[in-house]
Amino acid sequence: MRRARAAGVDVVALTDHDTVAGHEEARRSRPAGLTFVPGMELSCRLDGRSLHLLAYLFDPAHPRLAAEGEKIRGDRVRRARVMVAKLADLGAGVTWDQVAAIAGDGVVGRPHIARAMAEAGVISDPAKAFTTAWIGDGGRAYEDKYALEPAEAIGLVRAAGGVSVLAHPGTPGYEVPDEVIARLAAAGLAGVEVWHPEQSQAERDRARRLADELGLVATGGSDDHGALTGYRIGAESTPAEAWLRLAAQASGTPS
């Protein structure tokens, strides 16, 4: 929260993967003048590929959404354990204790395994873990996890009073075709992420065009994962008018 304010951010959303556990700490820690938006990045799967859905301003106590989040988090642990075991079979010196220590109180995910691999000297930096040689989609040590169908996730977020935005639909490994985005818009999708540090200008142009054609809100964000992405909070942002338009569609409020 302090880094966000120092970067000149006025409104910041916390969208950890499949959890809202950090929200209260974020509220307590925010400096004066910084508005906090509660959120979550939901794990979805479409046609055998990962798809990420940003959810904002929903009721975290909504029973169905909370239950799905718990189910996803539980399967993340199973998946991570299986991947660590596969890495051991491949001769990579990574243990579950290392991964669990890196994840701490957070929801365990592939970035934690990647960091453990880098610390063990298996790879030179965490980004190199996300290939078919290691834990990238379809990789030798990859394991699938439970995830929601995106249309179902959009419906759950709406039922909980929130709004959903398709995350980085043009970044490598997470590409979403135009016709799929159109179907998600028809299912209640509120926005699409246009400005993202790893999204090319061509993909930004495509996402912006689709947003205009489908009546979606064009958003942006830093997708800051701390050390993993180089502490880039504030690198990209959502225009003020777009944020107000998005917030007007939700029943929840920022703080």
NUFI-481703 format. One record per residue (C-alpha): residue number from 0; residue in one letter; x, y negated, z. Coordinates in Angstrom, 3 decimals. Layout:
<recs>
+-----+----+----------+----------+----------+
|   i | aa |        u |        v |        w |
+-----+----+----------+----------+----------+
| NUM |  a |        X |        Y |        Z |
...
+-----+----+----------+----------+----------+
</recs>
This chain:
<recs>
+-----+----+----------+----------+----------+
|   i | aa |        u |        v |        w |
+-----+----+----------+----------+----------+
|   0 |  m |    0.000 |    0.000 |    0.000 |
|   1 |  r |    2.869 |   -2.372 |    0.776 |
|   2 |  r |    4.561 |   -1.563 |   -2.525 |
|   3 |  a |    1.309 |   -2.264 |   -4.366 |
|   4 |  r |    1.000 |   -5.720 |   -2.798 |
|   5 |  a |    4.677 |   -6.472 |   -3.421 |
|   6 |  a |    4.121 |   -5.586 |   -7.097 |
|   7 |  g |    1.385 |   -8.220 |   -7.322 |
|   8 |  v |   -1.526 |   -5.786 |   -7.319 |
|   9 |  d |   -4.822 |   -7.200 |   -6.011 |
|  10 |  v |   -6.939 |   -4.029 |   -6.183 |
|  11 |  v |   -5.449 |   -0.559 |   -5.743 |
|  12 |  a |   -7.037 |    2.878 |   -6.018 |
|  13 |  l |   -5.695 |    5.981 |   -4.307 |
|  14 |  t |   -6.482 |    8.980 |   -6.522 |
|  15 |  d |   -4.581 |   11.921 |   -5.071 |
|  16 |  h |   -5.264 |   15.258 |   -6.733 |
|  17 |  d |   -8.416 |   16.938 |   -5.393 |
|  18 |  t |   -8.282 |   15.303 |   -1.948 |
|  19 |  v |   -9.342 |   12.170 |   -0.081 |
|  20 |  a |   -7.125 |   12.927 |    2.921 |
|  21 |  g |   -5.016 |    9.774 |    2.487 |
|  22 |  h |   -7.852 |    7.253 |    2.379 |
|  23 |  e |   -7.997 |    6.290 |    6.048 |
|  24 |  e |   -4.237 |    5.861 |    6.295 |
|  25 |  a |   -4.322 |    3.731 |    3.153 |
|  26 |  r |   -7.035 |    1.515 |    4.630 |
|  27 |  r |   -5.071 |    1.074 |    7.862 |
|  28 |  s |   -1.855 |    0.309 |    6.000 |
|  29 |  r |   -3.054 |   -2.180 |    3.389 |
|  30 |  p |   -1.654 |   -5.703 |    3.679 |
|  31 |  a |   -3.887 |   -8.773 |    3.729 |
|  32 |  g |   -5.245 |   -9.667 |    0.314 |
|  33 |  l |   -5.218 |   -6.120 |   -1.058 |
|  34 |  t |   -8.531 |   -4.441 |   -1.890 |
|  35 |  f |   -8.583 |   -0.664 |   -1.526 |
|  36 |  v |  -10.641 |    1.557 |   -3.847 |
|  37 |  p |  -11.259 |    5.136 |   -2.658 |
|  38 |  g |  -10.788 |    7.709 |   -5.383 |
|  39 |  m |   -9.637 |   11.171 |   -6.343 |
|  40 |  e |   -8.195 |   12.850 |   -9.437 |
|  41 |  l |  -10.260 |   15.959 |  -10.068 |
|  42 |  s |   -8.731 |   19.024 |  -11.673 |
|  43 |  c |  -10.797 |   20.125 |  -14.656 |
|  44 |  r |  -10.310 |   22.671 |  -17.413 |
|  45 |  l |  -11.566 |   22.542 |  -20.975 |
|  46 |  d |  -10.927 |   25.222 |  -23.582 |
|  47 |  g |   -8.110 |   26.681 |  -21.495 |
|  48 |  r |   -6.290 |   23.364 |  -20.999 |
|  49 |  s |   -5.982 |   21.016 |  -18.040 |
|  50 |  l |   -8.023 |   17.845 |  -18.066 |
|  51 |  h |   -7.879 |   15.233 |  -15.323 |
|  52 |  l |  -10.852 |   13.153 |  -14.252 |
|  53 |  l |  -10.456 |   10.037 |  -12.132 |
|  54 |  a |  -13.333 |    9.574 |   -9.696 |
|  55 |  y |  -13.974 |    6.281 |   -7.900 |
|  56 |  l |  -16.287 |    4.924 |   -5.192 |
|  57 |  f |  -18.082 |    8.207 |   -4.445 |
|  58 |  d |  -19.330 |    9.477 |   -1.091 |
|  59 |  p |  -16.562 |   11.810 |    0.170 |
|  60 |  a |  -19.076 |   13.585 |    2.408 |
|  61 |  h |  -21.323 |   14.595 |   -0.480 |
|  62 |  p |  -21.767 |   18.350 |    0.199 |
|  63 |  r |  -21.360 |   19.745 |   -3.318 |
|  64 |  l |  -18.436 |   17.522 |   -4.270 |
|  65 |  a |  -16.687 |   18.170 |   -0.941 |
|  66 |  a |  -17.194 |   21.921 |   -1.336 |
|  67 |  e |  -15.705 |   21.924 |   -4.827 |
|  68 |  g |  -12.731 |   19.918 |   -3.617 |
|  69 |  e |  -12.105 |   22.439 |   -0.852 |
|  70 |  k |  -12.342 |   25.312 |   -3.322 |
|  71 |  i |   -9.852 |   23.656 |   -5.684 |
|  72 |  r |   -7.396 |   22.907 |   -2.868 |
|  73 |  g |   -7.554 |   26.470 |   -1.598 |
|  74 |  d |   -6.806 |   27.895 |   -5.009 |
|  75 |  r |   -3.922 |   25.445 |   -5.437 |
|  76 |  v |   -2.159 |   27.168 |   -2.519 |
|  77 |  r |   -2.736 |   30.625 |   -4.017 |
|  78 |  r |   -1.513 |   29.415 |   -7.392 |
|  79 |  a |    1.618 |   27.795 |   -5.965 |
|  80 |  r |    2.523 |   30.963 |   -4.065 |
|  81 |  v |    2.161 |   33.030 |   -7.227 |
|  82 |  m |    4.357 |   30.608 |   -9.195 |
|  83 |  v |    7.036 |   30.662 |   -6.506 |
|  84 |  a |    6.993 |   34.468 |   -6.648 |
|  85 |  k |    7.308 |   34.389 |  -10.445 |
|  86 |  l |   10.242 |   31.981 |  -10.152 |
|  87 |  a |   11.915 |   34.365 |   -7.709 |
|  88 |  d |   11.533 |   37.166 |  -10.258 |
|  89 |  l |   13.223 |   34.892 |  -12.794 |
|  90 |  g |   16.160 |   34.315 |  -10.467 |
|  91 |  a |   15.300 |   30.757 |   -9.472 |
|  92 |  g |   16.317 |   30.048 |   -5.899 |
|  93 |  v |   13.049 |   28.546 |   -4.717 |
|  94 |  t |   11.119 |   29.654 |   -1.627 |
|  95 |  w |    7.604 |   28.987 |   -0.423 |
|  96 |  d |    8.978 |   27.312 |    2.718 |
|  97 |  q |   10.850 |   24.791 |    0.544 |
|  98 |  v |    7.758 |   23.975 |   -1.485 |
|  99 |  a |    5.533 |   23.717 |    1.588 |
| 100 |  a |    8.027 |   21.365 |    3.268 |
| 101 |  i |    8.075 |   19.085 |    0.209 |
| 102 |  a |    4.273 |   19.052 |   -0.017 |
| 103 |  g |    3.925 |   18.283 |    3.699 |
| 104 |  d |    0.326 |   17.382 |    4.496 |
| 105 |  g |   -0.455 |   16.828 |    0.812 |
| 106 |  v |   -2.248 |   19.142 |   -1.585 |
| 107 |  v |    0.414 |   21.449 |   -2.998 |
| 108 |  g |    0.934 |   21.237 |   -6.733 |
| 109 |  r |    3.396 |   21.799 |   -9.534 |
| 110 |  p |    5.302 |   18.554 |   -8.836 |
| 111 |  h |    6.290 |   19.943 |   -5.436 |
| 112 |  i |    7.551 |   23.156 |   -7.027 |
| 113 |  a |    9.426 |   21.096 |   -9.615 |
| 114 |  r |   11.128 |   19.085 |   -6.879 |
| 115 |  a |   12.099 |   22.295 |   -5.065 |
| 116 |  m |   13.589 |   23.634 |   -8.292 |
| 117 |  a |   15.630 |   20.460 |   -8.750 |
| 118 |  e |   16.836 |   20.543 |   -5.149 |
| 119 |  a |   17.874 |   24.172 |   -5.637 |
| 120 |  g |   19.862 |   23.212 |   -8.736 |
| 121 |  v |   17.739 |   25.324 |  -11.086 |
| 122 |  i |   17.037 |   22.233 |  -13.210 |
| 123 |  s |   18.674 |   18.805 |  -13.328 |
| 124 |  d |   15.490 |   16.848 |  -12.611 |
| 125 |  p |   11.857 |   17.720 |  -11.787 |
| 126 |  a |   10.521 |   16.758 |  -15.223 |
| 127 |  k |   12.445 |   19.661 |  -16.789 |
| 128 |  a |   10.285 |   22.149 |  -14.880 |
| 129 |  f |    7.244 |   21.352 |  -17.019 |
| 130 |  t |    8.233 |   23.446 |  -20.031 |
| 131 |  t |    7.321 |   26.929 |  -21.220 |
| 132 |  a |   10.658 |   28.093 |  -19.818 |
| 133 |  w |    9.387 |   27.403 |  -16.297 |
| 134 |  i |    6.051 |   26.101 |  -14.944 |
| 135 |  g |    4.627 |   24.192 |  -17.905 |
| 136 |  d |    1.268 |   25.348 |  -19.290 |
| 137 |  g |    1.796 |   28.869 |  -20.627 |
| 138 |  g |    5.299 |   29.000 |  -19.165 |
| 139 |  r |    7.079 |   32.054 |  -17.771 |
| 140 |  a |    6.243 |   31.097 |  -14.182 |
| 141 |  y |    2.913 |   29.403 |  -14.886 |
| 142 |  e |   -0.248 |   30.472 |  -13.089 |
| 143 |  d |   -3.727 |   29.152 |  -13.817 |
| 144 |  k |   -5.923 |   27.693 |  -11.077 |
| 145 |  y |   -9.584 |   27.164 |  -10.390 |
| 146 |  a |  -10.875 |   23.970 |  -11.972 |
| 147 |  l |  -14.188 |   22.395 |  -12.854 |
| 148 |  e |  -15.737 |   22.026 |  -16.247 |
| 149 |  p |  -15.454 |   18.269 |  -16.964 |
| 150 |  a |  -19.180 |   17.748 |  -17.616 |
| 151 |  e |  -19.947 |   19.452 |  -14.294 |
| 152 |  a |  -17.369 |   17.270 |  -12.521 |
| 153 |  i |  -18.863 |   14.118 |  -14.038 |
| 154 |  g |  -22.289 |   15.166 |  -12.785 |
| 155 |  l |  -20.964 |   15.846 |   -9.283 |
| 156 |  v |  -19.275 |   12.448 |   -9.093 |
| 157 |  r |  -22.456 |   10.715 |  -10.268 |
| 158 |  a |  -24.530 |   12.659 |   -7.733 |
| 159 |  a |  -22.138 |   11.426 |   -5.034 |
| 160 |  g |  -22.686 |    7.827 |   -6.129 |
| 161 |  g |  -19.378 |    7.396 |   -7.921 |
| 162 |  v |  -18.063 |    6.818 |  -11.419 |
| 163 |  s |  -15.622 |    8.882 |  -13.438 |
| 164 |  v |  -12.898 |    7.929 |  -15.896 |
| 165 |  l |  -11.061 |   10.284 |  -18.243 |
| 166 |  a |   -7.389 |   10.164 |  -17.243 |
| 167 |  h |   -4.578 |    9.666 |  -19.786 |
| 168 |  p |   -6.277 |   11.441 |  -22.743 |
| 169 |  g |   -3.308 |   10.885 |  -25.045 |
| 170 |  t |   -0.352 |   11.952 |  -22.916 |
| 171 |  p |    1.601 |   15.082 |  -23.919 |
| 172 |  g |   -0.113 |   18.212 |  -22.656 |
| 173 |  y |   -3.332 |   16.419 |  -21.772 |
| 174 |  e |   -4.564 |   15.356 |  -25.207 |
| 175 |  v |   -8.349 |   15.178 |  -25.498 |
| 176 |  p |   -9.914 |   15.040 |  -28.995 |
| 177 |  d |  -12.295 |   12.252 |  -29.969 |
| 178 |  e |  -15.290 |   14.566 |  -30.253 |
| 179 |  v |  -14.727 |   15.875 |  -26.719 |
| 180 |  i |  -14.559 |   12.347 |  -25.322 |
| 181 |  a |  -17.834 |   11.588 |  -27.106 |
| 182 |  r |  -19.454 |   14.636 |  -25.460 |
| 183 |  l |  -18.189 |   13.556 |  -22.050 |
| 184 |  a |  -19.541 |   10.056 |  -22.607 |
| 185 |  a |  -22.942 |   11.601 |  -23.331 |
| 186 |  a |  -22.616 |   13.561 |  -20.069 |
| 187 |  g |  -22.168 |   10.365 |  -18.057 |
| 188 |  l |  -18.479 |    9.506 |  -18.278 |
| 189 |  a |  -18.049 |    5.846 |  -17.326 |
| 190 |  g |  -14.595 |    5.040 |  -18.660 |
| 191 |  v |  -11.425 |    6.132 |  -20.393 |
| 192 |  e |   -7.850 |    5.347 |  -19.376 |
| 193 |  v |   -6.210 |    3.246 |  -22.061 |
| 194 |  w |   -3.171 |    1.735 |  -20.347 |
| 195 |  h |   -0.890 |    4.423 |  -18.907 |
| 196 |  p |    2.928 |    4.405 |  -18.691 |
| 197 |  e |    3.264 |    7.656 |  -20.659 |
| 198 |  q |    0.638 |    6.933 |  -23.291 |
| 199 |  s |    1.987 |    5.737 |  -26.636 |
| 200 |  q |    0.735 |    2.614 |  -28.338 |
| 201 |  a |   -1.005 |    4.731 |  -30.969 |
| 202 |  e |   -2.831 |    6.682 |  -28.258 |
| 203 |  r |   -3.711 |    3.467 |  -26.442 |
| 204 |  d |   -5.202 |    2.114 |  -29.644 |
| 205 |  r |   -7.189 |    5.315 |  -30.124 |
| 206 |  a |   -8.506 |    5.275 |  -26.557 |
| 207 |  r |   -9.440 |    1.592 |  -26.798 |
| 208 |  r |  -11.283 |    2.177 |  -30.070 |
| 209 |  l |  -13.208 |    5.079 |  -28.569 |
| 210 |  a |  -14.062 |    3.051 |  -25.483 |
| 211 |  d |  -15.530 |    0.325 |  -27.679 |
| 212 |  e |  -17.439 |    2.787 |  -29.869 |
| 213 |  l |  -18.862 |    4.803 |  -26.973 |
| 214 |  g |  -19.564 |    1.960 |  -24.566 |
| 215 |  l |  -16.992 |    3.172 |  -22.056 |
| 216 |  v |  -14.966 |    0.973 |  -19.724 |
| 217 |  a |  -11.304 |    0.727 |  -20.800 |
| 218 |  t |   -9.123 |    1.146 |  -17.713 |
| 219 |  g |   -5.449 |    1.346 |  -16.855 |
| 220 |  g |   -3.251 |    2.567 |  -14.047 |
| 221 |  s |    0.310 |    3.305 |  -13.067 |
| 222 |  d |   -0.265 |    6.984 |  -12.157 |
| 223 |  d |    2.477 |    6.415 |   -9.600 |
| 224 |  h |    3.760 |    9.625 |   -8.000 |
| 225 |  g |    6.515 |    7.948 |   -6.000 |
| 226 |  a |    9.995 |    9.355 |   -6.587 |
| 227 |  l |    8.707 |   11.783 |   -9.212 |
| 228 |  t |    7.740 |    8.943 |  -11.556 |
| 229 |  g |   10.155 |    6.288 |  -10.371 |
| 230 |  y |    7.983 |    4.164 |   -8.020 |
| 231 |  r |    6.141 |    2.482 |  -10.865 |
| 232 |  i |    3.034 |    1.214 |   -9.072 |
| 233 |  g |    1.705 |   -1.848 |  -10.868 |
| 234 |  a |    3.334 |   -0.852 |  -14.162 |
| 235 |  e |   -0.121 |   -0.708 |  -15.789 |
| 236 |  s |   -3.452 |   -2.005 |  -14.545 |
| 237 |  t |   -7.145 |   -2.406 |  -15.291 |
| 238 |  p |   -8.341 |   -5.846 |  -16.464 |
| 239 |  a |  -10.433 |   -7.612 |  -13.807 |
| 240 |  e |  -13.571 |   -7.729 |  -15.937 |
| 241 |  a |  -13.292 |   -3.999 |  -16.673 |
| 242 |  w |  -12.924 |   -3.201 |  -12.974 |
| 243 |  l |  -16.037 |   -5.227 |  -12.116 |
| 244 |  r |  -17.979 |   -3.477 |  -14.864 |
| 245 |  l |  -16.879 |   -0.081 |  -13.574 |
| 246 |  a |  -17.636 |   -0.875 |   -9.923 |
| 247 |  a |  -21.121 |   -2.104 |  -10.834 |
| 248 |  q |  -22.004 |    1.436 |  -11.945 |
| 249 |  a |  -21.216 |    2.968 |   -8.524 |
| 250 |  s |  -23.079 |    2.849 |   -5.236 |
| 251 |  g |  -19.886 |    2.927 |   -3.178 |
| 252 |  t |  -17.915 |   -0.211 |   -2.357 |
| 253 |  p |  -14.208 |   -1.033 |   -2.060 |
| 254 |  s |  -12.751 |   -2.226 |    1.244 |
+-----+----+----------+----------+----------+
</recs>
